[in-house]
Amino acid sequence: MSKLEKTLLKILSGFSDKDISFSELCSVLKYMGFQERIKGSHHIFFKDGIEEIFNIQPKRSKAKPYQVKQVRNIILKYRLRGE
């Protein structure tokens, strides 16, 4: 199992939202087919067919727990799989 798959499982489990690194969260979104646009510290992710847009920022080197939860909810809502 690759590191990316382990991170995805950690996100989907919901038990360690505060322990996901920002770079890991960005990697998972890119793996899911999202495109990234960067404006300052804001990383904006979007994808055709997905209504929601993610605007995430790091908190030191970690992702913010509420943003990890948003990503999890979208993955589950649209039943996304890696590309």
Protein Blocks (a to p, Z undefined) as FASTA:
>chain_A
ZZklmmmmmmmnopammlpcfklmmmmmmmnopacddehjbccdddehiabacddddehj
accfklmmmmmmmmmmnopacZZ
